[in-house]
Amino acid sequence: MMEFLSSTFTSYVALVPVTLAQSLILAFVVMGIMIPFRTLHFPDLTSEGAYPLGGCVAGVLIAAGINPALAIVAALLCGFAAGCCTALIHLRFRIHTLLAGILMMTMLYSINLRIMGKSNLSIFGTGSVFDWAPFVTPGFPAAKIIIAGIIGAAVFVALNWFFKTEKGTAMRAVGANPAMAEAQGISVWISTIGGVGLASAFSATSGALMVQSQGFADVNMGLGILINGLAALMIGEAIVGKHSVFRQLLAPFVGAIIYYQLVSLCLAAGMPPPDLKLATGLFVLAMLALPSLKRGRGGAPAREKFRE
């Protein structure tokens, strides 16, 4: 038993720098899930399509010799456009938010294939933003941790400021009560489109960073990213809470770091990689069901309906 624990701990410690760098990059996807879900009350699945969209756009541009930072900006703008389209589908055609996200995610798969011209693209040997990290050797996890950490800190500060401005407060008001917000002269369309677009922009940024980190882009790189991001968000909210703007913005970063450390611990302990999706799904189910179980009302509405 002691030998197993020692081997697990050694394997886990070796994975910590890699998973920490990965979690900081994927925290932007968690942010892209949180903004529609918590701020706008707009359950959205576009992130699973916007994440590979950002990766494909960045991969093609970098392979063509474009500056890696400009490639990230282009990926961000493409992700923003995808999110805006999802919101427009919902608002203009009265299609449910989840279905609108599924439609956009499905269409983005073909768009990503058109962008790259093939299912995957290697950019090994090209430059990346992680090469700009000071005082560390490019290519090492420390460089990725520093650059992703700097970008994450800047995003956190900017969003914390934005959501306390007049426009940010208006966006939160639309999520809390659209009818009341509209009665106060707030444009529900502009706030919803802008908010969902912003969320998808973060997901695309994460994809662009991940492609530069791993050295290749793939149209299937977003498969399962939504459930992973939701699991990370649930962990973050359980730890830091969600009752203020500061806590809501902090939860994606804290949750992403802890979630991917748990994943690396499971892998170090010998869990087969195919079982991680099952474990993640069960964990998210438990986190979503926990408040109801704590109140002792799990399944009560169904039983009451059955008695009637």
Disulfide bonds with the S-S distance in Angstrom:
none
